Amino acid sequence: MTGTKADGAPATPSAKSDTPQVPIHLRPARETDVAAIVPLLLRLKRLNEEFDPLLKVRDDAEAQARQVLKVQLADPKAVLLVAEGVGADKDKVVGYVRALVRERPFYLPEQEGVILDIYLLPLYRRHGVGEFVLRATSDALKAKGAGVVTAEFPAQNEIAAKFYAKRGFRAITLIHARSL
């Protein structure tokens, strides 16, 4: 899953290809990537906190992030990908994806691929990168048995809502909450 030319230079999206060429290299995460993913995951969770105070980031979120990532690396139903930059950012983790396959005991298809997080540093947004990452993530979830793909994100995140809607996603369930 690469978005670079053979010489390592960034490529631009092309209408001639089914898979646009993008200025990243996407690959499965390794345990050695956890330290680089954690700050990106925390940036995303703090952004979510801005959308809704019920998404307040815990004081121990960094330790929790490390633990969650290590568990998901070992989980055969999880998809954990890292996006590496190219050029000056070659081999630098500039984004990540967290997703998993879960059972739908009452519905068909029986397996759901759930995108929990997609995060890219601002410099790597646009240029077809999100589309590329979403397609690769969907393919990875399908390979693990998912028959439908969903995405979870804060209800007030209009950017995510528009991103997914533009790519054919629609709301199928809602979660309502209140503090106790």
N, C-alpha and C positions, 0 to 999 in steps of 0.2 A: 504494500500500500504506500506508494510513494507519490509525491507531488513535485518531483524534481526532474530536471533533464539528466541525461546520462552523464554529463560533465559536472553535475552537482549544482548547477545554477538554477535559480528559481524559474519555474515555468508558469505560464499564465493560463487561465481557463481557455479551452478551445472548443468551439462548436463542432469540430470534426470528430471528437472523441466522445464515447459514452461516459468516460470518467474524466472529469476536468483535471488538468494538471495544476497543482496548487503549490504554494511555497512552503510546504511542510513535508515531513516524512512521518507517516502514521504506522505504529507498530505495537504489538502487545507489550504491556508493562512488565518489568522485572522487579524483583525485590530491591535491587539497587536504585530503582527510580522513586521509591517511596519518599525519600527526603526531598526530592524535587517536586513531587506531586502535592505534598502536604500544604505548602504555602499557596498554591493555586486553588486547592480545595477550600482553604480557609477564606481566600478572597471571594470565592463564589458564595460561600455560606454567609459572609458578612454583607455581601450585596443583597442576598435574600432577606437578611435582617432589616435592611432599609425598606424593603417592600412591605414587611409586616412585623410588628413587635412580637407576635407569637412565634416568630422564627429567631428569637434571641439566641445568639451564639454562646455556648457554655464556656466557662473559664478553662475547662480542661479539653477544649475542642481539638487542640493540636495532638494531644496524646490519643484522643478518641479517633482522630483521622488516621494516625499511624496504625492503630489496631484494626480499624475497619478495612484499610487498604491491604494489610497483611492477610486478613481473613479472606478478602475477595480474591487475592492473588492465588490462593489455594482452592477456591471454590470452582468446581467445573461448570456451574451454571452462571458464573459471572463473566463479564467482559470488562476488562480494564486495559485501556489503550493510552499510549502517550503520543503526543504530536511533538516532533522535534523540528526545530527551525533549520534553515539552510543558509548557505553563505556564512556571514559573520556569526550566525546563531546555530551553525551546524553542531549537531549532537546536544544542543541545549533543549530541555523540555520546555515547550512554550504553550502546552495545553494538555488536557487529558479528557478521557471519557470513562464514566462508570455506568455500567448497565448490568442487568441480570435477567435470567429467565425464571418466571414463576408460574405455578399452576393456576389454572382457572377451573376450579372443580365443577362449576355449574354452566359454563359457557363453551362454545366452540369458536375458534380453535382453543384447544385445551391448554396450550402453552403461550404465555405472553412475554414478549421481550420488553422490559421496562428501562428506558433511559433515565437514569437518576441524575446524572451530571454530564454536561458538556461545557467545558470552559476553555477558552483560548485567550491568550494575552491580546490586548486591543490591537496591536500592530498586525496580528495575524487574522483578524476578523475581516470579513468581506472577501473579495478576490476568489469566491467560490469555495473557501475553506470549510465553512459550516456545512454546506451542501455535501462536500466530499466526506467530511467526518460523519455526518448523518448517514450517508449511503453505506460507508464502511461499517459503521456500528450496526445498522440494520442487517447487513449481510452476515456479520458475526453472530448476531442474535438468531437469525434464520438458520445458520449452520448448527446452532445449539438446540434447534427444535422449535423455536418460536414461530407461531403462525400469524401473529399480529404484533405490531410494535406500538408502544405507548411512551409518552414522555411525562415526567412529573416535574413541575416547577411552580413557584409561587403564583397564586391567582392574579396578583397585581403586576406581574412581570409582563407588560404589554409587548416588549421586544421579543421575548420567547414565544408568546402567544402568536404574534404575527409571523415569526420565523417558521413555526411548526404548521400554522394554518396555510401558509403559502406552499407548503410541501404536502398538503393533503391530510394533515392531522385535524381531528375535531374532538371536542369534549365528549367523553362517554360516561364519566362519573365525576362527581364533585365531592370535595371534603369540606365540610363546614366545621368551624371550631369556635370555642369561647374559653376564656380563662376561668379557672375555678378558684 
